[in-house]
Amino acid sequence: MIISPEKEAEAGQSSETTRFDDGLTLECGEIIAPLDVAYCTYGQLSPAKDNAILICHALTGDQYVAGRNPVTGKDGWWSRLVGPGKPVDTDQYFVICANVLGGCMGSTGPKSLKADGERWGTSFPPITVRDMVRAQARLITHLGIDRLFAVIGGSMGGMQAIEWVVTYPDRVFSALPIATSPYHSAQNIAFNEVSRQAISADPDWHDGRYWAHDAVPARGLAVARMMAHITYVSEKALTRKFGRRTRRNPEAAQEGAQLPAAFFGEIFEVESYLRHQGSSFVQRFDANSYLTITRALDYFDLAADHDGDLSRAFRNCTTRFCVVSFSSDWLFPTSQSRALARALNQAGVNVSFVEIESDRGHDAFLLDEPDFERTIRGFLEGARLHYVAAGEIHAG
């Protein structure tokens, strides 16, 4: 999606883009060139460049972590946590959030133009979470930052946070992987495949070249979002919010309805909610990006590179960790966070683990959860004390 400067100015938040003409060599061996990385920053980078925090976004997130998002017109997805005096305090820290490689909010992805002027589309090469992190590292180096005080992320963002430590162990002082896992489970791969099939089955898919037909596979992409959103919430949260309540179906009066009028007369509120989630998602996300990023998630398995021994991925790691899970998250359950914490312990890494009691499911990390906010604030304050003691950051 192209965001006009006027729209950004109106929102009071602008995104910058850095281009690397030499591109990036991917794990698959292909080269993406040029490489664009779109990002937002909050707060001020200290003269010593020792107060930087990188926040990594989830699957359908973007670089607008705080402030006003110029596309949606809503607050940034983590405005609750990022800002002056907030748990991620921009009075102290310089916060960076970049749109991931493969995304559709300014970083190079399937919607981007290749050197020949054509869109990548389905010819966009397969990428991995490590490729995403390596693209971010190019940006961090470009900004003159040698070492990050912290890398923080939830869900897919948490995978990136872990990958940062594994790929660049000397560049991360502390890490906060939240509601995530060191691998993508078979169940999650299955959900992603259903979503991808919904997109490719849409009559407006046109083998992934929908833009050439002035079309968007909106129905398939909406169904993909609806499917995913169900996994983000818990049964208890859906029951509390919607139960079995119904309302009048706005499609009941549409011409050409083939089923009995009684069937169309009402709709469950949870159905209406999911349809809204799907239709609003289509307006801000690209179908090819969805396919590209979900496949990258499916590939993620840190232990696979270490003969199945996850602890070996963190050998000689000096990064301080806080692993956070939520009790009702069934997409990335607490057992997977415990496995990560256990592997870190086995590797001798300084790690704390917290399970937040919440009935709101996976999305709890995006919502108002006071215990979670206290955990984030407490860990960063504690890590900062150790950072100062180690002489890696100025106390002022």
C-alpha positions as a printed Julia matrix, in Angstrom:
396×3 Matrix{Float64}:
   0.0     0.0     0.0
   1.28    3.47   -0.93
   0.73    6.07    1.77
   0.62    9.67    0.66
   2.69   12.28    2.54
  -0.56   14.2     3.09
  -2.13   11.21    4.81
   0.92   10.74    7.0
   1.04   14.43    7.88
  -2.63   14.35    8.82
  -1.98   11.35   11.07
   1.01   13.04   12.64
   3.21   10.01   11.99
   5.55    9.49    9.06
   7.35    6.41    7.83
  10.83    6.58    6.33
  12.27    4.24    3.73
  15.91    3.31    3.29
  16.99    1.71    0.02
  19.92   -0.67   -0.28
  20.78   -0.85   -3.97
  22.94   -3.94   -3.54
  19.91   -5.8    -2.21
  19.83   -8.86    0.03
  20.88  -12.44   -0.65
  18.19  -14.68    0.77
  18.6   -18.04    2.46
  17.16  -19.67   -0.67
  20.08  -18.21   -2.64
  18.12  -15.65   -4.65
  18.91  -11.94   -4.49
  16.31   -9.24   -3.92
  17.57   -5.94   -5.31
  17.05   -3.2    -4.58
  15.98   -3.72   -0.98
  13.66   -1.15    0.61
  13.08   -1.11    4.37
  10.25    1.12    5.58
  10.28    2.06    9.25
   9.09    4.44   11.94
  11.06    5.78   14.88
   9.98    7.2    18.23
  12.04    9.11   20.78
  15.61   10.3    20.32
  18.73    8.28   19.63
  21.35    9.18   22.22
  24.69   10.66   21.09
  26.34    7.35   22.03
  23.61    5.43   20.11
  23.2     3.13   23.08
  19.46    3.41   23.82
  17.84    1.74   20.81
  14.96   -0.73   21.07
  13.74   -2.63   18.02
  10.1    -3.69   18.06
   9.16   -6.43   15.59
   5.59   -6.63   14.36
   3.33   -9.64   13.91
   1.98  -11.2    10.71
  -0.48   -8.48    9.74
   1.13   -5.64   11.68
   3.18   -2.75   10.34
   5.74   -0.14   11.33
   3.13    2.15   12.93
   3.61    0.79   16.42
   2.6     4.06   18.13
   1.08    7.39   17.17
  -1.66    7.44   14.55
  -1.69    4.95   11.67
  -2.26    6.93    8.44
  -3.92    3.94    6.72
  -6.42    2.9     9.37
  -6.78    6.28   11.07
  -6.48    4.44   14.39
  -3.83    4.48   17.09
  -0.73    2.43   16.41
  -1.05   -1.22   17.32
   1.05   -0.84   20.51
   0.29    2.77   21.44
  -0.72    1.42   24.83
   2.86    0.34   25.54
   5.07    2.69   23.52
   5.37    6.39   24.28
   6.53    8.93   26.86
   6.3     7.45   30.35
   4.84    4.17   29.04
   6.4     0.73   29.61
   8.55    1.21   26.49
   9.41    4.77   27.45
  10.32    6.97   24.48
  11.65    9.58   26.91
  14.47    7.09   27.56
  14.64    4.92   24.48
  14.89    5.33   20.73
  12.29    2.91   19.37
  12.45    1.52   15.84
   9.81   -0.58   14.09
  10.3    -1.72   10.49
   7.82   -3.22    8.06
   9.02   -6.77    7.45
  10.6    -8.02    4.26
   7.74   -9.41    2.18
   5.29   -6.91    3.63
   3.07   -4.4     1.85
   3.62   -1.2     3.81
   6.74    0.1     2.09
   9.34   -2.62    2.56
  10.22   -4.77   -0.42
   7.55   -7.39   -1.01
   5.43   -8.95   -3.74
   3.8    -5.58   -4.55
   7.2    -3.96   -5.13
   8.69   -3.39   -8.56
  11.62   -5.45   -9.76
  14.55   -3.94  -11.65
  12.66   -4.55  -14.93
   9.73   -2.43  -13.74
   7.37   -5.37  -13.24
   5.85   -6.3    -9.9
   7.28   -9.29   -8.13
   3.87  -10.87   -7.51
   4.09  -14.65   -7.14
   7.66  -14.58   -8.5
   8.73  -13.08   -5.17
  11.18  -15.65   -3.8
  10.5   -17.67   -0.65
  11.75  -15.9     2.44
  12.37  -16.9     6.05
  12.13  -15.16    9.4
  15.94  -15.02    9.32
  15.76  -13.12    6.02
  13.39  -10.64    7.69
  15.86  -10.17   10.53
  18.81   -9.75    8.19
  16.92   -7.0     6.35
  16.27   -5.27    9.69
  19.95   -5.61   10.57
  20.85   -3.71    7.4
  18.66   -0.87    8.65
  20.07   -0.93   12.18
  23.61   -0.75   10.8
  22.58    2.07    8.46
  21.33    4.01   11.49
  24.78    3.66   13.04
  23.64    1.39   15.87
  26.09   -1.34   16.79
  24.1    -2.94   19.6
  20.43   -2.86   20.49
  19.43   -2.43   24.11
  16.41   -4.64   23.45
  14.49   -6.48   20.77
  10.8    -6.95   21.54
   8.04   -8.69   19.61
   4.82  -10.64   19.93
   3.67  -13.61   17.84
   5.67  -13.51   14.58
   7.44  -10.51   16.1
   8.56  -12.77   18.92
  10.02  -15.2    16.4
  12.01  -12.33   14.95
  13.22  -11.33   18.43
  14.5   -14.86   19.05
  16.08  -15.01   15.59
  17.85  -11.71   16.22
  19.62  -13.23   19.23
  20.54  -16.4    17.35
  21.78  -14.63   14.21
  23.36  -11.58   15.88
  24.17  -12.66   19.46
  26.58   -9.78   20.02
  24.13   -7.11   18.89
  21.29   -7.66   21.39
  21.59   -6.96   25.12
  18.05   -8.06   26.05
  15.13   -9.77   24.35
  11.4    -9.99   25.04
   9.71  -12.71   22.96
   5.98  -12.6    23.7
   3.18  -15.07   22.87
   5.45  -16.9    20.47
   7.34  -20.11   19.86
  10.74  -21.35   18.65
   8.92  -23.23   15.85
   5.65  -23.18   13.95
   3.46  -26.1    14.92
   1.76  -28.51   12.52
  -1.6   -27.11   13.63
  -0.56  -23.56   12.78
   0.83  -24.66    9.42
  -2.55  -26.3     8.74
  -4.44  -23.1     9.54
  -2.13  -21.14    7.25
  -2.64  -23.57    4.41
  -6.42  -23.27    4.63
  -6.03  -19.48    4.46
  -3.73  -19.7     1.44
  -6.12  -22.05   -0.33
  -8.99  -19.62    0.28
  -7.01  -16.86   -1.4
  -5.89  -18.9    -4.4
  -9.43  -20.26   -4.91
 -10.87  -16.76   -5.31
 -12.03  -16.13   -8.91
 -10.17  -12.8    -8.79
  -6.86  -14.47   -7.92
  -5.75  -14.67  -11.55
  -2.71  -16.82  -10.67
  -1.45  -14.09   -8.38
  -1.44  -11.36  -11.06
  -4.71   -9.82   -9.94
  -3.44   -6.25  -10.31
  -3.03   -6.82  -14.06
  -6.77   -7.5   -14.18
  -7.63   -4.51  -11.98
  -8.89   -6.97   -9.4
  -8.29   -8.05   -5.81
  -9.02  -11.54   -4.44
 -11.05   -9.85   -1.75
 -13.33  -12.73   -0.83
 -10.51  -15.2    -0.42
  -8.34  -12.75    1.52
 -11.27  -11.89    3.79
 -11.89  -15.58    4.51
  -8.17  -16.02    5.26
  -8.35  -13.19    7.76
 -11.51  -14.6     9.33
  -9.87  -17.99    9.72
  -6.77  -16.47   11.3
  -8.73  -14.19   13.6
 -10.56  -17.14   15.14
  -7.18  -18.47   16.27
  -6.28  -15.15   17.87
  -9.12  -15.22   20.4
 -10.3   -17.71   22.99
 -13.66  -19.45   23.17
 -14.37  -17.7    26.47
 -13.66  -14.29   24.95
 -15.95  -14.97   21.97
 -18.7   -16.22   24.28
 -18.42  -13.22   26.57
 -18.45  -10.76   23.67
 -21.03  -12.37   21.37
 -22.56  -15.53   22.83
 -25.33  -16.77   20.53
 -26.86  -13.35   20.02
 -28.27  -12.55   16.59
 -29.2    -9.46   14.65
 -31.0    -8.73   11.4
 -29.0    -9.89    8.4
 -28.38   -6.91    6.07
 -28.17   -9.35    3.15
 -31.74  -10.54    3.68
 -33.22   -7.98    1.31
 -30.64   -8.44   -1.43
 -31.98   -9.5    -4.81
 -31.08  -12.94   -6.07
 -30.96  -14.64   -2.69
 -31.35  -18.35   -3.37
 -31.95  -19.62    0.14
 -35.24  -19.2     2.05
 -35.84  -15.72    3.44
 -36.01  -17.14    6.97
 -32.39  -18.25    6.66
 -31.29  -14.78    5.63
 -33.46  -13.04    8.21
 -30.85  -12.96   10.95
 -27.15  -13.38   11.48
 -25.13  -14.3    14.55
 -23.2   -11.38   15.98
 -19.98  -13.39   15.88
 -20.51  -13.89   12.13
 -20.98  -10.16   11.65
 -17.81   -9.5    13.64
 -15.74  -11.89   11.55
 -17.09  -10.44    8.31
 -16.09   -6.98    9.48
 -12.61   -8.25   10.32
 -12.33   -9.73    6.85
 -13.61   -6.75    4.89
 -11.47   -4.2     6.76
  -8.38   -6.37    6.32
  -8.78   -6.47    2.54
  -8.49   -2.69    2.44
  -5.01   -2.65    4.01
  -3.22   -5.89    3.12
  -1.91   -7.54   -0.03
  -2.84  -11.14   -0.82
   0.59  -12.11   -2.17
   2.22  -10.67    0.96
  -0.1   -12.8     3.06
   0.98  -15.94    1.2
   4.66  -14.99    1.39
   4.72  -14.17    5.11
   2.61  -17.12    6.26
   4.95  -19.47    4.39
   7.93  -17.84    6.12
   6.23  -18.54    9.44
   5.73  -22.17    8.49
   9.44  -22.59    7.77
  10.42  -21.29   11.21
  12.09  -23.93   13.4
  15.18  -22.86   15.33
  16.05  -26.36   16.52
  16.15  -27.72   12.96
  19.52  -26.05   12.35
  20.94  -27.67   15.49
  20.05  -31.36   15.07
  16.81  -30.84   16.97
  18.54  -29.47   20.08
  17.09  -26.02   20.67
  19.52  -25.2    23.48
  22.43  -25.36   21.01
  20.99  -22.36   19.19
  21.8   -20.26   22.28
  25.27  -21.58   23.03
  27.49  -18.8    24.42
  24.49  -16.41   24.38
  24.87  -13.41   26.73
  21.49  -11.8    25.99
  19.09  -11.35   28.91
  15.67  -12.87   28.15
  12.13  -12.45   29.43
   9.75  -14.97   27.83
   6.05  -14.11   28.16
   2.99  -16.25   27.42
  -0.75  -15.98   28.05
  -2.75  -18.71   29.77
  -5.57  -18.84   27.17
  -3.39  -18.58   24.06
  -4.0   -21.76   22.07
  -2.26  -20.53   18.91
   1.11  -20.26   20.7
   0.38  -22.06   23.97
   2.38  -21.65   27.15
   3.97  -25.08   26.65
   5.89  -23.7    23.67
   7.13  -20.7    25.65
   8.2   -23.05   28.44
  10.16  -25.11   25.9
  11.97  -21.95   24.83
  12.69  -20.93   28.42
  13.9   -24.45   29.21
  16.29  -24.44   26.25
  17.64  -21.04   27.31
  18.18  -22.36   30.84
  20.0   -25.41   29.5
  22.29  -23.08   27.54
  23.05  -21.1    30.7
  21.25  -17.97   29.5
  19.86  -15.42   31.95
  16.11  -15.95   31.41
  12.91  -15.21   33.26
   9.55  -16.66   32.29
   6.1   -15.22   32.96
   2.69  -16.64   32.15
   0.04  -13.91   32.24
  -3.41  -15.04   33.37
  -5.87  -13.87   30.73
  -8.95  -15.31   29.04
  -8.49  -13.22   25.87
  -6.39  -15.64   23.86
  -3.41  -14.89   21.63
  -4.46  -11.29   21.03
  -4.01  -10.51   24.74
  -0.57   -9.07   24.0
  -2.28   -6.32   21.98
  -4.94   -5.55   24.59
  -5.23   -3.9    27.99
  -3.53   -6.39   30.31
  -2.09   -4.59   33.38
   0.04   -7.57   34.5
   1.58   -7.75   31.06
   2.36   -4.03   31.04
   3.96   -4.3    34.48
   6.06   -7.22   33.25
   7.35   -5.25   30.26
   8.15   -2.2    32.37
   9.82   -4.21   35.12
  12.0    -6.23   32.78
  13.21   -3.18   30.84
  13.93   -1.25   34.03
  15.9    -4.18   35.43
  17.77   -4.74   32.19
  18.62   -1.06   32.06
  20.26   -1.25   35.49
  22.44   -4.11   34.29
  23.16   -2.25   31.06
  24.37    0.78   33.0
  26.4    -1.39   35.37
  28.05   -3.04   32.37
  28.99    0.4    31.04
  27.03   -0.12   27.83
  24.61    2.77   28.36
  24.87    6.13   30.05
  22.85    6.52   33.23
  21.48    9.91   32.17
